[in-house]
Every structure is written in structure tokens, then in C-alpha cells.
Amino acid sequence: MKLILCEGDSWTSGDIINPELELSGKEHPNVNDSSNDDYRLPKVWPHKLGKRLGIDIVNKSVAGSSNDGIVRRTMREVKELLSDYKAEDLFVIVGWSSPERKDFYYTGEWESWETMYPIPNYQPIPDKDIDTFYQIYREKFWNEQEYVERYIQQNLLLHYFLKEHNINHLFFDAFYETRGDGGLFNSLNIDDVIIKSGYETKSHYELIKYFSEVKKDFCLEESFRNVILNNYGDLFGGDSHPNEEAHDIWSEYMFNKLEGKL
């Protein structure tokens, strides 16, 4: 094993900003700003894990990312890495974000992927049209059943993409508990989800049952957040992101989980 690619949101990229660093002259510096990398990256779990393993780490995570973005970036990055590495020399770790987040491609005053959060007034909206669209989407189209199925699809799509390219991998939930006791598949009754969605056909039910079984091969049962909270207490900052101590603990946890997989 020569390189580990890590993808995720701020729980993998690190929501840590150098307090002495003025980024682009902004009052509120952007954690994703590259000028913050030298301060931020050594303090987060991927690079701490790399030091424990003695393996190079590439951390392409983006704070604020959706799972849509994580899937897009991972597939693109794997293709690029395969031009320089053999499949057996690569390992991919994905820390899923909240399945509620959803991406849309905006083609107004600019063109880019924009991530929508289901929480009203959670994010600053720089464009009136985007704000109006988000409000309508939240009121008329967003629902738990949709993001449950989308989350399953994202897991299976990326799993089979990596499997097709013979790349070993491991997925986990960063802060949104979707597996294990109290997880998504227990807090949301899947039978109810199917019925309410109009997906009461046997094929959809079997897909969900299938995912519940196959995920055991490539998904951790506990989320980053719950491992820390349930065993070490509140090691999170005022914005509910893990501090450096939590990142260090998670890197050790991942080190142990990767035993025999590399």
C-alpha cells in the first residue's frame, strides 16, 4: 500500500482555522482556503492516520460538502490516481456527510455545484433565485424517504465503482448516525419509508435489505461523532466539530479498524 485517498466533509477536512492567519483579508476566513492548509491538515485524522501507518495520505475533503459532491470527487480522483498508481497500491476512505444535503448545478450569474441544506436560514444565499428555489424545494420536495434512498444509492454506487477498479475501501458516517443501534435504519422504520414513498414493491424492499447486509463488508457501524461522544465525552467545539484531540482518537480508531485491510 502506497497511498490512501480520504474524502468527506469538514469532519475529514478539518474545521480548523489558524487564529493568527488572515485569509484573503476576510473577516470570516474560509476553512477551505488553501493558505490554511499548513495549519489545518496536520491536525486532522487523515494525516494523523498516515503518520501511524507510515503511508502517504491525500485528503481531498471539502468542508460543507454533500454526499453528492463526495461521490463525484472520489470517482474523479480515483481515475486520476490510477494513471500514476496500481490499484493494489491505493486505498480509499470515505466519511459520509449528512444524507440530507443535496447538490444542484446552478447556471445563473455563475456556473457551479451548489449544496442545499434542508435547514432554513442555515446557509447564506448569495442569489435571490437560489434562495427562492431552496425554499420551494424544502417545502414541497424534501423528505426523509428521498434522502434514505439516495444515501443507499450513493453507498452502493461508490462501493461497486471502487470494487470494479479493484480498490479496497472503507466507509463511515461522520456525524449522522445511519447504522447500528439508534441509526437511520432504526430511527426511521424502513417498512414505513417504503409505504409512504409509494415504493411498497418487493424489489425496493429487497434493495434496502440487500444494502443492510452488504454494507457490513465496507462500512463501519459507528459514526465518528458517536465513537467520540459515547466513549470520551464532548470533544467538540462551539460549532459542534471535533477538536484536535477527537481527531487524534479517531485516527487511532481507524488505525485499528484497518488492521488486516491494507
Rosetta silent file (secondary structure, phi, psi, omega in degrees, C-alpha in Angstrom):
SEQUENCE: MKLILCEGDSWTSGDIINPELELSGKEHPNVNDSSNDDYRLPKVWPHKLGKRLGIDIVNKSVAGSSNDGIVRRTMREVKELLSDYKAEDLFVIVGWSSPERKDFYYTGEWESWETMYPIPNYQPIPDKDIDTFYQIYREKFWNEQEYVERYIQQNLLLHYFLKEHNINHLFFDAFYETRGDGGLFNSLNIDDVIIKSGYETKSHYELIKYFSEVKKDFCLEESFRNVILNNYGDLFGGDSHPNEEAHDIWSEYMFNKLEGKL
SCORE:     score description
SCORE:     0.000 S_00000001
   1 L     0.000  126.769 -176.702    0.000    0.000    0.000 S_00000001
   2 L  -112.894  -25.822 -174.872    1.437    3.326   -1.099 S_00000001
   3 E  -153.192  140.993  174.685   -1.348    5.883   -0.775 S_00000001
   4 E  -115.758  125.359  174.502   -4.688    6.425    0.983 S_00000001
   5 E   -95.042  125.842  177.734   -7.245    8.787   -0.519 S_00000001
   6 E  -113.034  133.727  178.631   -9.571   10.365    2.047 S_00000001
   7 E  -133.273  149.829  179.394  -12.827   12.073    1.090 S_00000001
   8 L   166.812 -155.981  178.506  -15.572   13.703    3.108 S_00000001
   9 L  -110.566 -149.168 -175.696  -16.785   16.981    4.541 S_00000001
  10 H   -64.599  -20.442  178.409  -15.457   19.182    7.360 S_00000001
  11 H   -75.117  -13.217  175.171  -15.186   16.198    9.721 S_00000001
  12 H  -110.861  -35.251  178.102  -12.463   14.842    7.428 S_00000001
  13 H   -75.216  -29.320 -177.574  -11.039   18.065    6.001 S_00000001
  14 L    94.701  115.380  177.943  -10.911   19.628    9.465 S_00000001
  15 L   -93.187   61.392 -173.203  -12.933   22.659   10.507 S_00000001
  16 L  -127.067  123.890 -178.068   -9.838   24.257   11.993 S_00000001
  17 L  -119.539  133.148  176.189   -8.626   27.772   11.161 S_00000001
  18 L   -61.120  116.078 -177.001   -5.312   29.295   12.170 S_00000001
  19 L   -65.660  -19.686 -178.694   -6.326   32.105   14.552 S_00000001
  20 L   -96.211    1.819 -174.830   -3.284   34.139   13.539 S_00000001
  21 L  -101.953  125.224  174.230   -3.902   33.777    9.824 S_00000001
  22 L   -96.548  113.450 -176.471   -5.736   36.417    7.827 S_00000001
  23 L   -97.232  113.245  174.980   -7.162   34.695    4.785 S_00000001
  24 L    57.822   20.976  178.619   -7.765   36.920    1.787 S_00000001
  25 L    70.420   14.853 -177.377   -8.461   39.832    4.088 S_00000001
  26 L   -85.988  145.607  178.294  -11.871   38.387    5.004 S_00000001
  27 L   -65.728  -37.886  178.347  -13.445   38.955    8.393 S_00000001
  28 L  -118.341   93.756 -176.324  -14.572   35.300    8.460 S_00000001
  29 L   -61.833  149.995 -179.458  -11.872   33.205    6.768 S_00000001
  30 L   -87.857  124.956 -178.379  -12.854   30.162    4.742 S_00000001
  31 L   -61.944  -25.409 -179.224  -11.658   26.875    6.221 S_00000001
  32 L   -82.254   -4.071 -179.221  -11.236   25.527    2.672 S_00000001
  33 L   -62.259  130.655 -175.735   -8.770   28.280    1.750 S_00000001
  34 H   -62.141  -25.215  179.982   -5.502   26.665    0.637 S_00000001
  35 H   -71.378   -8.571  176.699   -3.483   29.170    2.685 S_00000001
  36 H   -95.273   -6.232 -171.927   -4.903   27.495    5.795 S_00000001
  37 H   -60.714  -44.680 -176.091   -3.720   24.006    4.768 S_00000001
  38 H   -61.667  -29.474  178.668   -0.336   24.012    6.520 S_00000001
  39 H   -84.267  -41.674 -171.577   -2.034   24.791    9.825 S_00000001
  40 H   -78.642  -51.282 -168.551   -5.142   22.643    9.398 S_00000001
  41 H   -59.250  -40.549  179.513   -4.096   19.399    7.721 S_00000001
  42 H   -65.570  -14.603 -175.458   -1.580   18.116   10.333 S_00000001
  43 H   -95.536   -3.110 -175.268   -4.292   18.434   12.993 S_00000001
  44 L  -107.515  160.953 -168.281   -6.945   16.235   11.352 S_00000001
  45 H   -60.276  -36.713 -178.818   -7.386   12.467   11.454 S_00000001
  46 H   -58.194  -43.954 -177.707   -6.304   11.542    7.869 S_00000001
  47 H   -75.770  -31.655  173.381   -2.804   12.918    8.317 S_00000001
  48 H   -66.411  -37.673  176.971   -2.529   11.579   11.847 S_00000001
  49 H   -65.011  -42.760  178.691   -3.570    8.179   10.462 S_00000001
  50 H   -58.716  -39.252  178.462   -0.948    8.437    7.735 S_00000001
  51 H   -67.167  -39.221  178.543    1.761    9.018   10.352 S_00000001
  52 H   -64.271  -37.915 -175.807    0.597    5.997   12.354 S_00000001
  53 H   -88.261  -21.126 -173.196    0.644    3.807    9.241 S_00000001
  54 L    70.711   33.361 -178.063    3.698    5.302    7.557 S_00000001
  55 L  -124.460  141.737  177.756    1.632    5.710    4.384 S_00000001
  56 E   -64.715  141.990 -179.395    1.116    8.817    2.237 S_00000001
  57 E  -120.575  136.658  169.318   -2.287   10.458    2.575 S_00000001
  58 E  -117.005  113.861 -178.204   -4.198   12.559    0.049 S_00000001
  59 E  -106.128  105.116 -177.781   -7.033   14.432    1.772 S_00000001
  60 L  -104.656   14.518 -177.623   -9.404   15.911   -0.818 S_00000001
  61 L   -64.865  153.260 -178.793  -12.293   16.552    1.561 S_00000001
  62 L  -129.820  122.942  178.157  -14.220   19.812    1.362 S_00000001
  63 L   -60.355  135.986 -179.963  -15.897   21.477    4.339 S_00000001
  64 L    86.492    2.397 -175.147  -19.625   21.845    3.756 S_00000001
  65 L   -69.912  152.585  169.930  -19.702   19.087    1.170 S_00000001
  66 L   -95.284  170.043  173.715  -22.705   16.911    0.432 S_00000001
  67 H   -67.580  -29.328  173.987  -22.537   13.201   -0.276 S_00000001
  68 H   -56.866  -47.812 -179.549  -23.308   14.060   -3.898 S_00000001
  69 H   -66.553  -37.341  179.189  -20.062   16.025   -4.014 S_00000001
  70 H   -61.811  -43.609  178.998  -18.131   13.309   -2.192 S_00000001
  71 H   -63.968  -47.335 -179.114  -19.165   10.721   -4.790 S_00000001
  72 H   -58.888  -49.509 -176.663  -18.311   12.994   -7.737 S_00000001
  73 H   -65.268  -43.598 -177.031  -14.900   13.945   -6.376 S_00000001
  74 H   -61.331  -44.964 -179.629  -13.939   10.419   -5.311 S_00000001
  75 H   -63.285  -42.589  178.774  -14.701    8.894   -8.697 S_00000001
  76 H   -65.966  -44.161 -177.738  -12.770   11.642  -10.487 S_00000001
  77 H   -66.690  -37.384  178.022   -9.804   11.467   -8.098 S_00000001
  78 H   -62.812  -44.117  178.546   -9.566    7.675   -8.345 S_00000001
  79 H   -59.452  -40.871  179.555   -9.422    7.884  -12.124 S_00000001
  80 H   -67.836  -42.258 -178.589   -6.608   10.436  -11.875 S_00000001
  81 H   -66.141  -32.514 -178.936   -4.660    8.404   -9.313 S_00000001
  82 L   -68.827  -11.125  174.491   -4.867    5.265  -11.428 S_00000001
  83 L   -78.754  -16.754 -179.010   -2.758    6.989  -14.057 S_00000001
  84 L  -118.992  -17.481 -176.139    0.144    7.016  -11.556 S_00000001
  85 L  -128.479  153.578  170.046   -0.608    4.101   -9.201 S_00000001
  86 L   -80.070  152.768 -178.046   -1.624    0.483   -9.467 S_00000001
  87 H   -56.888  -38.838 -177.748   -4.989   -0.376   -7.955 S_00000001
  88 H   -69.876  -12.058  178.831   -3.367   -2.566   -5.287 S_00000001
  89 H   -91.867   -1.582 -176.027   -1.319    0.445   -4.128 S_00000001
  90 E  -114.644  149.281  171.709   -4.424    2.514   -3.342 S_00000001
  91 E  -140.630  140.685 -177.686   -6.954    2.527   -0.513 S_00000001
  92 E  -118.684  130.714  174.091   -9.974    4.840   -0.248 S_00000001
  93 E  -119.433  128.000  179.879  -11.627    6.048    2.969 S_00000001
  94 E  -120.572  127.037  173.014  -14.890    7.984    2.766 S_00000001
  95 E  -105.219  102.476 -175.901  -16.500    9.840    5.652 S_00000001
  96 E   -65.638  143.385  174.545  -20.105   10.449    4.611 S_00000001
  97 L   -87.222 -168.429  176.347  -21.732   13.758    5.391 S_00000001
  98 L   -65.522  128.454  178.577  -25.401   14.272    6.259 S_00000001
  99 L   -67.015  -11.318  179.543  -27.562   12.449    3.692 S_00000001
 100 L   -71.960  -28.518 -178.796  -29.972   15.378    3.880 S_00000001
 101 L   -67.456  145.321 -176.280  -27.631   17.663    1.932 S_00000001
 102 E  -144.387  139.846 -179.336  -28.251   17.771   -1.799 S_00000001
 103 E   -99.524  144.059  171.773  -26.399   19.312   -4.763 S_00000001
 104 E  -133.561  146.511  178.728  -27.826   21.238   -7.686 S_00000001
 105 E   -93.287  118.995 -176.127  -25.940   22.673  -10.635 S_00000001
 106 E   -94.950  133.891 -179.865  -26.514   26.422  -10.869 S_00000001
 107 E  -130.644   50.489  178.758  -26.338   28.218  -14.242 S_00000001
 108 L  -102.031 -114.456  179.616  -27.263   31.800  -13.378 S_00000001
 109 L   -66.999  -23.589  174.619  -24.765   34.588  -12.745 S_00000001
 110 L  -141.633  174.791  177.032  -22.106   31.897  -12.410 S_00000001
 111 E  -125.130  122.940  178.291  -21.914   28.143  -13.006 S_00000001
 112 E  -172.942  163.619  171.143  -21.111   25.722  -10.210 S_00000001
 113 E   -74.717  132.236  177.207  -22.407   22.960   -7.991 S_00000001
 114 E  -120.978  135.486 -178.174  -24.301   24.409   -5.045 S_00000001
 115 E   -97.894  127.607  177.790  -25.120   22.426   -1.906 S_00000001
 116 E  -100.810  133.730  174.602  -28.535   22.813   -0.339 S_00000001
 117 L  -103.640  141.262 -176.097  -29.080   22.222    3.354 S_00000001
 118 L   -75.623   -4.837 -176.252  -32.607   21.308    4.494 S_00000001
 119 L   -91.338  117.440  178.840  -32.432   23.673    7.461 S_00000001
 120 L   -58.620  139.967  176.519  -33.991   27.103    6.748 S_00000001
 121 L    65.110   16.255 -179.727  -31.680   30.091    7.322 S_00000001
 122 L   -79.400  -33.943 -173.737  -28.715   27.757    7.896 S_00000001
 123 L  -124.182  144.314  174.335  -26.629   28.987    4.994 S_00000001
 124 L   -70.914  131.645 -179.155  -26.064   32.408    3.429 S_00000001
 125 L  -107.415  113.738 -174.994  -27.641   32.519   -0.047 S_00000001
 126 L   -79.557   -2.743 -174.111  -25.796   34.877   -2.428 S_00000001
 127 L  -139.740  132.611 -176.735  -28.533   34.823   -5.062 S_00000001
 128 H   -63.690  -38.954 -179.934  -32.264   35.545   -4.771 S_00000001
 129 H   -63.641  -41.120  178.250  -33.215   32.897   -7.346 S_00000001
 130 H   -63.875  -43.613 -179.674  -31.271   30.226   -5.455 S_00000001
 131 H   -60.491  -43.957  179.167  -32.903   31.267   -2.191 S_00000001
 132 H   -63.650  -43.778  179.376  -36.384   31.042   -3.728 S_00000001
 133 H   -62.007  -44.569 -179.709  -35.637   27.649   -5.258 S_00000001
 134 H   -61.401  -41.414 -179.766  -34.289   26.296   -1.969 S_00000001
 135 H   -62.700  -43.807  179.276  -37.387   27.472   -0.096 S_00000001
 136 H   -65.627  -41.744 -179.000  -39.715   25.775   -2.573 S_00000001
 137 H   -62.152  -46.314 -179.276  -37.633   22.606   -2.547 S_00000001
 138 H   -60.355  -40.656 -175.238  -37.648   22.403    1.248 S_00000001
 139 H   -77.166  -35.568 -169.052  -41.399   22.963    1.433 S_00000001
 140 H  -111.565  -25.180 -169.899  -42.558   20.793   -1.474 S_00000001
 141 L  -121.087  -26.788 -175.388  -39.921   18.215   -2.387 S_00000001
 142 L   -77.583  135.554  174.613  -37.594   17.419    0.510 S_00000001
 143 L  -159.561  160.872 -176.187  -38.471   14.421    2.657 S_00000001
 144 H   -63.431  -36.658 -177.512  -36.785   11.709    4.705 S_00000001
 145 H   -62.684  -38.727 -179.472  -37.781    8.941    2.333 S_00000001
 146 H   -64.258  -46.317 -175.358  -35.964   10.589   -0.573 S_00000001
 147 H   -75.748  -23.126  173.338  -32.681   11.011    1.221 S_00000001
 148 H   -62.140  -49.492 -178.205  -32.793    7.475    2.648 S_00000001
 149 H   -67.662  -38.400  179.478  -32.911    6.009   -0.841 S_00000001
 150 H   -65.077  -39.029  178.274  -30.360    8.478   -2.207 S_00000001
 151 H   -61.905  -44.115  177.611  -27.973    7.612    0.621 S_00000001
 152 H   -60.971  -45.763 -179.566  -28.249    3.904   -0.184 S_00000001
 153 H   -60.540  -40.709 -179.509  -27.661    4.581   -3.871 S_00000001
 154 H   -65.228  -42.986  177.497  -24.557    6.666   -3.123 S_00000001
 155 H   -60.225  -49.727 -176.854  -23.056    3.945   -0.942 S_00000001
 156 H   -68.079  -40.122  179.156  -23.690    1.212   -3.488 S_00000001
 157 H   -59.560  -50.150 -177.185  -22.582    3.306   -6.463 S_00000001
 158 H   -70.709  -37.256  177.206  -19.237    4.208   -4.913 S_00000001
 159 H   -58.818  -49.814 -176.251  -18.714    0.729   -3.454 S_00000001
 160 H   -75.383  -26.736  172.621  -19.202   -1.002   -6.798 S_00000001
 161 H   -62.834  -47.962 -179.630  -17.210    1.660   -8.664 S_00000001
 162 H   -68.615  -38.560  178.121  -14.220    1.010   -6.386 S_00000001
 163 H   -63.948  -39.845  178.000  -14.771   -2.728   -6.480 S_00000001
 164 H   -61.543  -32.316  179.585  -14.830   -2.638  -10.295 S_00000001
 165 L   -93.969    9.370  176.477  -11.425   -0.905  -10.192 S_00000001
 166 L    59.789   37.630  179.991  -10.095   -3.418   -7.622 S_00000001
 167 L  -110.336  121.563  177.681   -9.525   -0.724   -4.993 S_00000001
 168 E   -69.301  150.778 -173.017  -10.044   -1.618   -1.345 S_00000001
 169 E  -159.101  163.885  179.245  -12.076    0.868    0.643 S_00000001
 170 E  -147.664  131.619  179.235  -13.837    1.684    3.901 S_00000001
 171 E  -113.719  150.835  171.949  -16.806    3.997    4.522 S_00000001
 172 E  -150.068  161.500  174.009  -18.089    5.562    7.732 S_00000001
 173 E   -91.111  133.001 -179.106  -20.605    8.183    8.804 S_00000001
 174 L   -71.850  -61.113 -174.830  -19.042   11.349   10.155 S_00000001
 175 L  -134.603  -11.431 -177.554  -21.778   12.705   12.396 S_00000001
 176 L  -101.782  106.525 -173.950  -25.114   11.447   11.077 S_00000001
 177 L   -71.816  107.945 -179.610  -25.741    8.048   12.591 S_00000001
 178 L  -114.045    0.164 -179.230  -27.203    5.892    9.829 S_00000001
 179 L  -135.056  167.622  175.209  -26.083    2.481   11.010 S_00000001
 180 L    73.061 -172.288 -178.947  -26.037    0.468   14.191 S_00000001
 181 L   -62.428  129.416  179.295  -28.239    0.938   17.246 S_00000001
 182 L    79.078    6.277 -177.572  -30.243    4.134   17.032 S_00000001
 183 L   -82.001 -173.543 -176.027  -29.187    4.677   13.442 S_00000001
 184 H   -56.634  -39.829 -175.762  -31.163    5.664   10.418 S_00000001
 185 H   -78.063   -2.673  172.638  -32.428    2.146    9.821 S_00000001
 186 H  -111.795  -39.117 -179.569  -33.843    2.053   13.336 S_00000001
 187 H   -70.705  -30.621  172.817  -34.938    5.658   13.838 S_00000001
 188 L  -108.974  117.392  178.042  -36.776    5.503   10.508 S_00000001
 189 L   -68.245  114.013 -173.501  -38.885    2.407   10.139 S_00000001
 190 H   -62.139  -35.825  177.381  -37.881    1.169    6.709 S_00000001
 191 H   -61.082  -40.906  177.593  -41.232   -0.518    6.110 S_00000001
 192 H   -65.689  -39.892  179.057  -42.924    2.827    6.750 S_00000001
 193 H   -58.494  -45.671 -179.026  -40.454    4.569    4.469 S_00000001
 194 H   -63.157  -46.305 -176.745  -41.276    2.207    1.633 S_00000001
 195 H   -66.723  -46.007 -179.028  -45.031    2.512    2.089 S_00000001
 196 H   -64.979  -29.887 -179.242  -45.064    6.295    2.479 S_00000001
 197 H   -82.220   -9.290 -175.236  -42.890    6.690   -0.578 S_00000001
 198 L    81.953   12.305 -176.779  -45.158    4.520   -2.670 S_00000001
 199 L  -106.090   51.414 -176.403  -42.300    2.043   -3.017 S_00000001
 200 L   -85.953   11.289  179.341  -44.046   -0.910   -1.457 S_00000001
 201 L   -72.494  154.627 -177.776  -42.908   -3.250   -4.224 S_00000001
 202 H   -61.337  -36.554 -176.776  -40.857   -6.267   -3.295 S_00000001
 203 H   -62.957  -39.552  179.276  -37.877   -5.107   -5.384 S_00000001
 204 H   -70.720  -40.318  177.650  -37.437   -1.887   -3.395 S_00000001
 205 H   -61.934  -43.223 -178.997  -37.811   -3.690   -0.105 S_00000001
 206 H   -65.594  -33.108  178.046  -35.247   -6.266   -1.197 S_00000001
 207 H   -63.005  -44.409 -179.929  -32.823   -3.481   -2.204 S_00000001
 208 H   -66.299  -41.511  176.662  -32.908   -1.996    1.278 S_00000001
 209 H   -64.529  -37.940  178.463  -32.486   -5.406    2.880 S_00000001
 210 H   -61.863  -46.415  179.617  -29.644   -6.119    0.471 S_00000001
 211 H   -61.938  -39.715  179.459  -27.835   -2.925    1.446 S_00000001
 212 H   -59.244  -28.993  179.348  -28.265   -3.733    5.121 S_00000001
 213 H   -86.541  -50.711 -172.756  -26.347   -6.949    4.509 S_00000001
 214 H   -70.488  -26.114 -177.911  -23.626   -5.932    2.036 S_00000001
 215 H   -62.709  -21.060 -179.663  -22.669   -2.731    3.907 S_00000001
 216 H   -62.348  -23.546 -177.531  -21.132   -4.882    6.633 S_00000001
 217 H   -81.143  -20.216 -174.118  -18.239   -5.602    4.274 S_00000001
 218 L  -140.584    6.348 -179.423  -17.221   -1.975    3.677 S_00000001
 219 E  -123.704  138.203  172.119  -18.953    0.260    6.262 S_00000001
 220 L   -75.869  148.941 -177.933  -18.154    0.934    9.900 S_00000001
 221 L   -76.414  -37.967 -175.427  -21.078    0.512   12.263 S_00000001
 222 L  -103.260  148.387  177.307  -20.467    3.586   14.416 S_00000001
 223 L   -81.279  158.952  173.953  -20.118    7.183   13.356 S_00000001
 224 H   -51.900  -50.375 -176.760  -17.099    9.365   14.146 S_00000001
 225 H   -58.336  -47.161 -175.117  -19.316   11.516   16.361 S_00000001
 226 H   -72.597  -32.129  175.412  -20.763    8.660   18.406 S_00000001
 227 H   -60.605  -43.852  179.745  -17.429    6.926   18.968 S_00000001
 228 H   -70.161  -52.528 -173.708  -16.116   10.144   20.500 S_00000001
 229 H   -63.291  -41.347 -175.425  -19.257   11.201   22.354 S_00000001
 230 H   -78.871  -19.093 -175.787  -20.089    7.787   23.808 S_00000001
 231 H  -117.101  -23.264 -174.007  -16.557    6.943   24.942 S_00000001
 232 H  -128.885   -5.874  179.774  -14.693   10.207   25.529 S_00000001
 233 L    90.377 -164.656 -174.207  -17.312   12.891   26.092 S_00000001
 234 L   -83.204   92.630  176.434  -17.803   16.212   24.388 S_00000001
 235 L  -106.681   46.476 -176.772  -14.617   16.864   22.415 S_00000001
 236 E  -123.092  148.239 -179.818  -16.343   19.240   20.027 S_00000001
 237 L   -77.618 -174.435 -178.834  -16.004   22.967   19.531 S_00000001
 238 L   -62.817  -23.120  178.077  -18.689   25.607   19.705 S_00000001
 239 L   -98.131   14.691  174.773  -19.740   24.767   16.160 S_00000001
 240 L    71.041   17.204  175.155  -20.029   21.057   17.047 S_00000001
 241 L   -95.307  150.765 -179.068  -16.970   19.983   15.042 S_00000001
 242 E   -65.538  140.861  176.081  -14.345   17.648   16.549 S_00000001
 243 L   -85.089 -177.162 -175.422  -11.278   19.262   18.097 S_00000001
 244 H   -63.349  -35.312  178.343   -7.718   18.036   17.563 S_00000001
 245 H   -62.417  -41.678  177.893   -7.948   15.557   20.447 S_00000001
 246 H   -63.589  -40.801  177.329  -11.031   13.983   18.852 S_00000001
 247 H   -62.175  -37.955  179.367   -9.216   13.771   15.504 S_00000001
 248 H   -66.789  -41.601  178.136   -6.306   12.025   17.219 S_00000001
 249 H   -64.175  -43.240 -179.388   -8.637    9.490   18.870 S_00000001
 250 H   -65.789  -34.770  178.441  -10.424    8.821   15.584 S_00000001
 251 H   -64.560  -37.603  176.687   -7.127    8.279   13.787 S_00000001
 252 H   -68.909  -39.903  177.797   -6.247    5.577   16.328 S_00000001
 253 H   -60.375  -45.506  179.090   -9.724    4.069   15.968 S_00000001
 254 H   -66.671  -38.138  177.490   -9.318    3.946   12.178 S_00000001
 255 H   -55.994  -44.745 -179.959   -5.806    2.527   12.544 S_00000001
 256 H   -69.336  -37.424 -179.723   -7.247   -0.406   14.490 S_00000001
 257 H   -69.681  -25.880 -178.206  -10.138   -0.878   12.053 S_00000001
 258 L   -85.029   -4.963 -179.594   -7.745   -1.013    9.102 S_00000001
 259 L   -58.125  125.078  179.888   -5.742   -3.869   10.569 S_00000001
 260 L    85.097   -4.908 -179.038   -5.621   -6.631    8.001 S_00000001
 261 L   -98.818  -18.454 -175.862   -7.249   -4.499    5.293 S_00000001
 262 L   -95.910    0.000    0.000   -4.127   -2.797    3.891 S_00000001
